[in-house]
Amino acid sequence: MKRKALVTKRAAGYDVMFNRVVGLIDEARRASARAVNTLMTATYWLIGRHIVEFEQAGKSKAQYGEEIIDQLATDLTARFGRGFTRSNLFNMRAFYSANPRIVQTLSGQLQLPGKVQTASGKSSLAKKPRAPALQPPAESVATLAQAFPLPWSAYVRLLSVTSEQARKFYETEALRGGWSVRQLDRQINSLFYERTALSRNKAKMLTKGAAAKTEDAISAEEEIKDPYVLEFLGLKDEYSESDIEEALILHLERFLLELGGDFTFVGRQRRLRIGDEWYRIDLLFFHRKLRCLVVIDLKRGKFTHADAGQMHMYLNYAREHWTRAEENPPVGLILCSQKDEAIARYALDGLPNKILAAEYRTVLPDEKLIAAEIEKTRRQLERYKTEKKGRKG
């Protein structure tokens, strides 16, 4: 008892000192995230520039540009891993095209070397149809970084704004008000630019819009774990579900593999980006007999129509980006684990015909069998967790 009292007793002023240390760590993490973001954004602007200039030096057809990006995505992914998908490279190209005069502006201030494409689309490439040499990364990236005060995820969100005037407005207000990416997203979704333009008291609208809401806040940890930052640094994504959900996913993986030789494991916690949003599917298998991908997603709580809608979105993505020409359309399995009940549902509505759907039903494991296994495992894990907690107490 004495020892316990000593452990819980805090020295005078400890809490103040602890809070200061926490503040220092948070500040350092935010500064690190900002530094990485500026360098990353400058790098992506330069990549976009080289893509545009290379396209201009070759054929002008849109198909040629897509072929170049496809090849670049394949080669960069093989060399550096994640972060250089086809869609992200398109974002880089669009980002440069929307901001082509960054170097020109900085050159007047800092006497930087190099030529850039003008607004009319003319450049030194028009005279010499060959790809330009890259500037030294240490010089160009480090210097350009100061031209991009917003994080890359904010610039990606701004690319979705079609009006140039609206895009400039949101960028200016985000800088002036110190908006987080969430606040920027909220303002764009609420048509803040249009509402301000129609308002009689624009100053009041701007002041009101600058005020952040509780849900706009982003923690230092979230800034560090921004998927774009993790990809750029080549780090593993550390986001995870609860311990019980992770254990359920691992058990489900082993359970399906033990059902027979038809299931082949492809990946766990597979991340994908649709539009400006990041999503994650829990498990991805390939079924050898059906010759199709099986997308599995575990949800907490009751099964809803929103779960089915999200799964169909995943299947559309998998069909377009992950399915090969000789394979059948992917199938989805939604697992909802709630207290006292587990539900499993196959998503088969997107299949091209009823015959194929019937074959899937015949070959795939019964939904009730999977639900029963999930429920049994969940109860075991809950019991183990309770017992472990009791032993510690």
C-alpha positions, 0 to 999 in steps of 0.5 A: 500500500505504501509503495502504491501511494508513492507511485501515484504521488506527484511532485509539486509542479510536475503537471505544469512541467509535463504539460510544457514537455507535451507542448514542445513535442506537439510543436516539434511534430507540427513543425516537422510535418510542415517542413516535410509538406513544403518540400513534398509540395515543391517536389510534386510541383517540379514533377508536374512541371517535368511531365508537362514539359516532356509531353509538350516536347513529344506528341500533343495527343491526350493519349500520349500524355496518359501513356507517359503517366502510366509508365512513370507511375509504374517505374516510380512505384517500383523504385520508391514504393507508394505515393506515385500512383497514376491519380497522384501523378495526374494531380501533380501535373494539374497542380503545376498547370494551375500554378505555372509561374511559381519559379518565375515569381521567385526568380524576381525575388531570389534570382533563381536560375531556370526558365518556366512555361509562360501563360501562353503555353510557349517555352524554350521547348517550342524551339528545341523539342527535347526534354530539359535537364532537371535542376539540382534537387538540393537547389530547386526543391529547397528554394521552391519550398517557401512558395508553398505554405499550404500542405499538399493535401490542401492543394489537392483539395483546391484542384477540385475547385473548377473556377480559378477565381474561387480557387484563388479565393479559398487559397488566400483565405486558407492562408489568411485564416490559418485554415486546416485541411478540414476547414478548407474542405468544409468551406468548399463544400458549403460554397463559402466563395459563392455565399461571400460573393452574394453577401452584402456584408462581405467583411462580416462573411469573411470574419465569420468564415475564418472562425474554426469549428471544433471538428476542424482541428487536426492534432499533431499526430494526425499531421505526422500521419497524413497519408501523403506525408507517410507515402512521400517519406516511404514510411509504413502507415501506422493507423490501425483499428482497435485491438479486437478488430485487428485480431478479428481481421487476422483470424478471418484471414486464417479462417478463409485460408483454412477453408480450402485452396481456393482463397489466395491472400493478396493484402491486409489494410489495403489503402485506396484513394477515390477523389480526394478521400482516402479509404481502407479495406480490411482484407483482399483475397483472390478466389482461384475457382471464381477467378475474381478478387474478394474485397472484405470489410469489417464494420462496427455496429449494425449493417446499414445501406451506407455500408453496402453503398461504400462496398459497391464503391470499393468494388467499382474501384477494384474492377477498374484498377485491380482487376485484370482482363481475364478475371471476373468482376470482384465480389465484396463481403461486408462483416458487421460485428456488434454486441450479441450478433455478427452479420455477413453480407455478400455484395453481388448486385454489380455482377453482369448476369444472374448466372454468374451471381448464382455461381458465386453463391454456390462456390463462396463460403456460406454467409452464416458460417462466416458470421458464426465464426466472427461472432465466436471469435469476438466473444473469445476476444472480449472474454480474454480482454476482460480476464486480462484486465481483471488480472492487472487489477 
